[in-house]
Amino acid sequence: RVTSNGSRFAMIESNRAKSNEDRMRHLKFKHERATEIHEQLCANVRRTMQNKAIHLKLSQERHRHRLEMANRAQAFKVQEAEERLARQQAAAEKIQAEREKTAKQREDVRRRI
């Protein structure tokens, strides 16, 4: 009876040790899996942040380009308007010179008569 109790105790201890080992193995596996998932999440977050930074940079670049184009178009319009004004002034001066010449000729004709 003592031996059977002893061997029974040894068996219980062996089972307890085995289940502890199983639990430890299981916990270790869960920990490794959790670590993997955490690393994947961190990598995803890093990738997302990089993509956001790239997207932001691109949209800033597009905005800057749009502003540049708008400025060029505005400068072109201003230049065209200045050229048109210069032509109009030249035409007005020419007409004025013609009028003065015609008036002078009339005056000369009147004097002769």
C-alpha positions in Angstrom: 0.0 0.0 0.0 2.8 2.4 0.9 4.5 1.7 -2.4 1.3 2.2 -4.4 0.7 5.5 -2.5 4.3 6.5 -3.3 4.0 5.6 -6.9 0.6 7.3 -7.0 2.1 10.4 -5.5 5.0 10.2 -8.0 2.4 9.8 -10.8 0.4 12.8 -9.6 3.6 14.9 -9.3 4.7 13.7 -12.8 1.3 14.7 -14.2 1.4 18.1 -12.4 4.9 18.7 -13.8 3.8 17.7 -17.2 0.7 19.9 -17.2 2.9 22.8 -15.9 5.3 22.2 -18.8 2.3 22.1 -21.2 1.0 25.4 -19.7 4.4 27.0 -19.9 4.8 25.8 -23.6 1.4 27.1 -24.4 2.1 30.5 -22.7 5.4 30.7 -24.5 3.7 30.0 -27.8 1.0 32.6 -27.1 3.7 35.2 -26.2 5.6 34.5 -29.4 2.4 34.8 -31.4 1.5 38.1 -29.6 5.0 39.4 -30.3 4.7 38.5 -34.0 1.3 40.3 -34.3 2.7 43.3 -32.4 5.6 43.5 -34.8 3.3 43.2 -37.8 1.1 46.0 -36.4 4.1 48.2 -35.8 5.3 47.6 -39.4 1.8 48.4 -40.7 1.7 51.7 -38.7 5.2 52.6 -40.0 4.1 51.9 -43.6 0.9 53.9 -43.1 2.8 56.8 -41.7 5.3 56.7 -44.6 2.4 56.6 -47.1 0.7 59.5 -45.4 4.0 61.5 -45.5 4.4 60.7 -49.2 0.8 61.6 -49.9 1.1 64.9 -48.0 4.4 65.7 -49.8 2.7 64.9 -53.2 -0.3 67.0 -52.5 1.8 69.9 -51.4 3.9 69.6 -54.6 0.6 69.5 -56.7 -0.6 72.6 -54.8 2.7 74.5 -55.3 2.6 73.5 -59.0 -1.0 74.8 -59.4 -0.1 78.1 -57.7 3.0 78.4 -60.0 0.8 77.8 -63.1 -1.8 80.3 -61.9 0.9 82.9 -61.3 2.4 82.3 -64.8 -1.1 82.6 -66.4 -1.7 85.8 -64.4 1.7 87.2 -65.4 1.0 86.4 -69.1 -2.4 88.2 -68.9 -0.8 91.2 -67.3 1.9 91.3 -70.1 -0.8 91.0 -72.8 -2.8 93.8 -71.2 0.4 96.0 -71.0 1.2 95.3 -74.7 -2.4 96.0 -75.7 -2.3 99.3 -73.8 1.0 100.3 -75.4 -0.5 99.6 -78.9 -3.6 101.6 -78.1 -1.5 104.5 -76.8 0.7 104.4 -80.0 -2.4 104.3 -82.2 -3.9 107.3 -80.2 -0.7 109.2 -80.6 -0.6 108.5 -84.3 -4.2 109.7 -84.7 -3.5 112.8 -82.7 -0.4 113.5 -84.9 -2.6 113.0 -88.0 -5.2 115.4 -86.6 -2.6 118.0 -85.8 -1.1 117.6 -89.3 -4.5 118.0 -90.9 -5.3 121.0 -88.8 -2.0 122.6 -89.7 -2.6 122.0 -93.4 -6.1 123.6 -93.1 -4.5 126.6 -91.4 -1.9 126.9 -94.1 -4.6 126.7 -96.8 -6.7 129.3 -95.0 -3.6 131.6 -94.8 -3.0 131.3 -98.5 -6.6 132.2 -99.2 
